[in-house]
Amino acid sequence: MLVDSHCHLDFDGLRENLDDVLARADAAGVGTLVTICTKVTEFERVLKIAEDHERVWCTVGIHPHNAESEPQTSAEELMRLAEHPKVVGIGETGLDYFYDHSPHEVQQCAFREHIRAARETGLPLIVHSRDADEDMAQILTEEMAAGAFPGLMHCFSSGPELAQTAVDIGMYISLSGIITFKKADEVRDIAKSVSLTRLLVETDAPYLAPVPHRGETNEPSFVRHTADKLAQIRDVSPTQIEDATTANFFELFSKVVRPSPKSDA
């Protein structure tokens, strides 16, 4: 079984044909999916998808793009929403200085509230980072020193220094279809060097479809292409990648119930 540890099933391109999307994921051996919240104002929509599908779980959080436009949300409110049995993570949250849709200080404040919620609940923090390596490393290091929390760097596309910092403080690295892209040599190098005990795979669907589906709407079934590429990069069998990344997922996302082989999505 493979796991898509990060997708957006409520987004355009997936929600309109959700039953077909999930059926294709099941046929591809993707037995568990986590649909990620990016706006707390749309949390109920995300949660409903998880409630309606046994093998789908969800998170609660505010993407850094939306840190200014969304209501200011405390760790306590995130923790309250995370009490639902289907909510298995905090985020996605983090820093994005590439688009600057929200001021840096607003992003940082929201990020620290999410970290506090992850620390208090023990649920993994799902971290988005783009063009913010220095501030990201500093905040993660400071906050981990203040009190440990579980987490992962999702859709990793940053530099090796941030990858090393994340691993050193006990976080996981999640790899997306980016590792199949022609110009992603640095990310492939990181995928090869990080311990296999610290790696997960994801799609970030409907974005970043892997080769051979570039230009298409990404979907959870395509996570197998990312896993197969990771096996090629590390010169191991696809089965080894499947077993390792799935085991890592359930170690990190401890609230997720491993599905029965005969269970329907």
C-alpha positions, -999 to 999 in steps of 0.1 A, spaced: 0 0 0 11 35 -8 -1 67 10 -7 101 -5 3 121 26 -8 155 11 -35 163 -15 -63 188 -18 -95 168 -26 -117 199 -21 -99 219 -48 -111 225 -84 -101 196 -106 -107 169 -80 -138 176 -60 -160 175 -92 -152 139 -99 -141 128 -64 -156 93 -66 -136 86 -98 -105 101 -83 -107 79 -52 -115 48 -73 -84 54 -94 -63 59 -62 -76 26 -49 -68 8 -82 -33 22 -80 -28 8 -45 -31 41 -27 -48 30 5 -48 61 26 -50 98 17 -47 130 37 -66 160 23 -51 192 35 -68 223 49 -55 257 36 -82 280 50 -98 276 84 -130 292 69 -132 262 46 -123 236 71 -159 221 73 -157 214 35 -124 196 39 -137 177 70 -168 165 52 -147 148 25 -128 129 52 -160 120 71 -176 107 39 -147 84 29 -132 59 53 -96 60 39 -95 98 37 -82 119 66 -77 156 69 -59 184 87 -68 219 100 -47 250 92 -40 281 73 -17 282 43 9 311 45 -6 326 14 -39 330 34 -23 341 67 -35 377 62 -69 371 46 -81 344 69 -93 352 105 -65 354 130 -67 319 145 -52 309 178 -35 276 187 -65 270 210 -90 272 182 -69 249 160 -66 225 189 -104 226 193 -110 218 157 -84 191 158 -103 171 184 -124 156 156 -114 119 151 -108 125 114 -84 154 119 -48 140 119 -25 170 115 -20 207 119 -15 228 87 -6 233 62 13 263 75 47 278 71 64 306 51 62 315 15 83 345 5 81 337 -33 46 351 -38 44 372 -7 6 370 -6 8 378 31 34 399 50 63 380 64 55 389 100 19 378 96 30 345 82 55 340 110 30 347 137 5 323 122 32 297 118 41 299 155 5 294 165 3 263 144 35 250 159 20 256 194 -11 236 184 11 208 171 31 207 203 1 206 225 -19 181 205 10 159 194 -4 160 159 22 164 131 28 199 117 26 201 79 51 227 68 51 246 35 83 265 28 93 284 -3 121 310 -7 123 312 31 150 288 41 168 310 66 137 321 85 122 287 84 153 270 98 155 296 126 119 293 136 118 255 135 150 253 156 138 279 181 104 263 185 117 228 188 140 239 215 110 254 233 92 221 233 93 192 208 66 186 182 62 161 153 62 174 118 72 172 81 84 195 54 58 189 27 65 189 -10 102 196 -3 118 219 -28 142 239 -6 179 236 -2 200 209 15 207 230 45 170 233 54 166 195 48 194 188 72 180 211 98 146 195 96 160 160 99 184 170 127 155 182 148 135 151 141 112 161 113 103 141 81 107 151 45 78 146 20 86 143 -17 63 151 -45 63 148 -83 90 175 -83 116 147 -81 105 136 -116 110 170 -131 139 175 -155 156 205 -136 151 191 -101 186 177 -96 191 193 -62 159 179 -48 168 145 -62 202 147 -44 183 155 -12 160 125 -19 190 103 -22 209 116 8 181 118 35 177 86 55 149 64 41 135 63 76 126 100 73 109 101 39 73 102 28 56 107 -6 28 129 -17 11 144 -47 1 179 -36 -28 173 -61 -42 189 -81 -8 206 -85 26 193 -97 17 162 -117 47 140 -121 62 127 -153 46 111 -173 15 133 -165 31 167 -167 5 193 -177 -24 173 -164 -45 177 -133 -26 158 -106 -44 132 -85 -36 108 -57 -31 78 -80 -1 95 -95 18 92 -62 30 58 -75 51 76 -102 68 96 -74 75 65 -54 89 47 -84 112 76 -92 124 76 -56 132 39 -59 152 47 -90 171 76 -73 180 54 -43 187 23 -64 162 1 -44 131 -17 -53 97 0 -56 85 -24 -28 111 -11 -5 100 25 -10 64 16 -7 70 -3 26 93 24 40 73 55 32 40 39 43 56 28 76 70 63 81 36 78 74 19 57 101 47 64 126 42 102 121 5 103 116 -3 81 146 -39 91 148 -46 76 114 -61 41 115 -44 17 91 -71 4 67 -82 -32 65 -72 -48 32 -109 -54 24 -121 -20 34 -137 2 7 -125 38 1 
